[in-house]
Every structure is written in structure tokens, then in C-alpha cells.
């Protein structure tokens, strides 16, 4: 189905207090980056946050789901919780130290 640009813009507006947050379109969906690390994904109009120990402690009893078939499970953030920008920002801020930076690949010749 794909995620609409308006949805990505809305989620980014809720994360706007985090310096260094941005989204990249990927295969009709969006990767949400914080400090150049993939912290979340928007897939099929749903928000998925990368699972971490800090995130688990913060959320207490999160729902898990894969963002796409064959993917590892992420924290699924219900749409009615997107409105609480303080909670979303804090979850990503707490999780960031545990998220691995992407591997830089050498360009092909």
C-alpha cells in the first residue's frame, strides 16, 4: 500500500524537537533517521520504532510487529499515540545509543 508523504511529514513534525531527525523514502515507505541512524520506519501508514532495552524499559509493555514481511519485529506505535510528541521524542532519544550506525559501503567501480 505504501505510506503517504503527508504521514511522513506529520510524524516528522512530531519529532521536530529532535535535532538531526529526517526521513528517507525507501521502496514506497520511509526510514526515519536520528543522528544518521535508522531509528524508526513508516510502513503501510504504521510507525515502527527500532527495539532497544532502553525503549523497552520506557514503554514497559510494547506491542511488537514486523514493518514488512520477513523483517525483525519492531515496537509498533499505535496511531493514537503519535500525538504525544514528547513521548515519541523521548523514546527515540533513549534508544539512539543502542542503535548501530549504518555500515559505510565503498562505491562500486
C-alpha positions in Angstrom: 0.0 0.0 0.0 2.8 2.5 0.8 3.0 5.4 3.2 1.8 8.8 2.1 4.1 11.8 2.2 1.6 13.6 4.4 2.0 10.8 7.0 5.8 11.1 7.0 5.5 14.9 7.3 3.2 14.5 10.2 5.4 12.1 12.1 8.5 14.4 11.4 6.6 17.4 12.7 6.0 15.4 16.0 9.8 14.7 16.1 10.8 18.2 15.2 12.3 18.9 18.7 15.0 16.2 18.0 17.9 17.8 16.3 19.1 15.7 13.3 15.9 13.8 12.6 14.9 13.3 8.9 13.1 10.8 6.7 14.2 9.0 3.5 11.8 7.4 1.1 12.6 3.7 0.6 10.5 1.5 -1.7 7.3 3.5 -1.1 7.9 3.5 2.6 10.1 5.8 4.9 13.1 5.3 7.1 13.2 7.8 10.0 16.8 8.7 10.9 18.1 10.3 14.1 21.7 11.3 14.1 22.2 9.3 10.9 20.9 6.1 12.4 17.7 4.3 11.3 15.6 4.8 14.4 12.1 4.1 13.0 10.2 3.1 9.9 6.9 4.1 8.5 5.4 1.2 6.6 1.8 0.9 5.4 0.8 4.0 7.3 2.1 2.5 10.6 5.0 3.7 12.8 7.6 1.1 13.9 10.4 2.1 16.3 13.6 0.0 16.5 13.5 -2.1 19.6 16.1 -1.4 22.3 16.5 -2.2 26.0 16.0 1.4 26.9 12.9 1.6 24.7 11.5 -1.5 26.3 12.1 0.0 29.8 10.4 3.3 28.7 7.4 1.6 27.0 7.0 -1.1 29.6 4.7 -3.5 27.6 5.0 -2.5 23.9 3.3 -4.2 21.0 5.7 -5.9 18.5 5.2 -6.3 14.8 7.5 -6.5 11.7 7.3 -3.4 9.5 7.3 -5.6 6.3 7.2 -9.4 5.7 10.4 -11.1 6.7 11.7 -8.2 8.8 12.6 -8.4 12.5 10.0 -7.2 14.9 9.9 -3.6 15.9 7.9 -1.7 18.5 4.6 -0.9 16.8 3.4 2.6 18.0 -0.4 2.9 17.7 -1.5 5.9 15.7 -3.4 7.4 18.7 0.0 7.7 20.5 1.6 9.7 17.7 0.0 12.8 19.0 2.3 12.7 22.1 5.4 14.2 20.6 7.2 14.3 24.0 6.9 10.6 24.4 7.9 9.8 20.8 10.9 12.1 21.1 12.0 10.6 24.4 11.6 7.1 23.1 13.9 7.8 20.1 16.3 9.8 22.2 16.7 7.0 24.8 17.0 4.3 22.1 19.6 6.1 19.9 22.7 5.0 21.8 21.8 1.3 21.3 21.2 1.6 17.6 24.0 0.7 15.4 25.3 3.2 12.8 24.8 2.1 9.2 27.9 0.5 7.6 29.5 2.8 5.0 30.0 0.9 1.8 32.6 1.6 -0.8 31.3 2.7 -4.2 31.4 0.2 -6.9 33.7 0.7 -9.8 
